[in-house]
C-alpha cells in the first residue's frame, strides 16, 4: 500500500467536529454527520494519520482496489471532510452520471466521486441525501 496514510482511527468524531474553529463549518459538519448517519445507518469514524493533519469522517468500510489492481486497501463507503474552503463529501460512484440530481442539488462543485459544498444552505439537503443513499447502495463496497 505505497503511500496510503489514511486509515480508520479511534479518535472521537464529536471531539474532531468540536475542534473546528469556523462556527458555521462546525454546525454544517454536525448537520452533515446526522444526514449521512441517518442515510447509511452506519456509525461514523475518524479517518486519517497523525503525520498528516487532514482528517476525514467516514461511514462503513470496504476493500478498495486501485486501477490496475496492484494495490488494495480499506476505505470508507461514504465520508466527508470539513476543509477550510468547502465541505468535501466523498461518494462511491461517479456522480457526474447523475446530471438530473446535480442540477437540482444547488450551488456546489463536483468531481468524479466528490462534492465540494461551501455551506449546506447553498444546496437542497433532500437531493444530497438521495446522492448519499445512492452511494450507500453502490455495489462495489
N, C-alpha and C positions, 0 to 999 in steps of 0.2 A: 504494500500500500504506500508507494512512494509519495511522500509529500502530504498525505492526508493528516490533518491535525485536529479536525473537528470530530469529537466523539461525545456520546451521551455522558453527562456528569451527574453527580449527586447534589449539585448546587440547588438552592431554593429558588423556585420560579418567582414566588412572591417577593423575596429579597432582591432578586435581579430587577424586577419591574420597579420596586420601590426606590431603587438607586438611580433611576432615570431622572436627570436633572430638569428637563423641559416638562412642565406641568401638563400641557396638552398632549404631548407624546406619551407621557405616563398614563393619562386617562384613556387615550386611544389604545394603548397596549393592553390595559385591563379589559376594555371592551372587546378587542380582537381576541384576547385569550378566552373570554367567555363564549364568543361566537364559534371559534374553532373547537373548543371543548364540547359544546353542545352538538355541533355538526358531526364530529368524529366519534364522540363518546370514548375518547382516549385521554389519558392523563398526560399533561404536559411535562416535559423535561428540558432542562437547560443543556444545550449542546455547545461545545467549544473546547478550549485548551488554555491553560494558564499562560502559556507563552504567547498566545495570540489573543489579545483582549477583545475580540469580536465574537460575542456570544449570541446564540440564537435560541429560540424556544421551539422545540419540535414535539410532534404528536405521533406516536406509533413509531415503528421502525421496520425496515426490510433490508435485504441484501441487494445493493445496487451494483450493477456491473457496468463499468465504463465501456464506451465504444471500443470495439476491437477485442473485448473480452479478456484483456490482460490483467485487469485489476478489479477486485470485488471488495466492497466494504459495506458496513452498516450505515444507514442514513435514515432520517426521519421521513414519514409519509407526507406530512404537511407541517410547515413551520413558518415562523416569522422572526424578523429582526428589527428592533426599533433603532434604526440608523438616524444620524443627525439630520439628513436631508429628507428621508422618507421612511415609512414602514415598508419593509420588503416582505412580501408574502411568497413562500415557496410552495409550489404545487407539483404534482407528479404526472402532469400531462402537458402536451403542447397547447397552451391556452390560445395561441394565435388561431387555432382551429375553431374557436368559439366566438366568431365575429359578432353574432347576434347578441350574445351576453355582454361582450366587451363594449358594444355600442350603448347598451343600457347601463353599464356599470358607473359611468361618470368620469370625472377628471382624474386620470392616472396614466401611468406609462406601464408597459409590459415588455417582457422578453419571452423566450420560449416557455419557461416554466416559472416565471416570477412576475409579480405585480409590484409596482412601485407607487405607493399611495402617500401623498403629502399629509393628509388628515382624513379621518373617517367621514367627516361631514361633507367631503367632496364627492363621495360615492354613495351608491344605493346598496345598503347593507344586505338587503334580501338577495340581490344579484351576487354579491360577494359570497354569501352563504351557499348559493347554488353552485358556484365555482368550487368552493371548498368541498361540498358534498360530492361533486363530480370527481374531484381529485381523490377523495376518500374511497370512492368506489372503483378507482382505476385498477386494472387487472395486474399491473406489474409491481405490486407490493404485497 
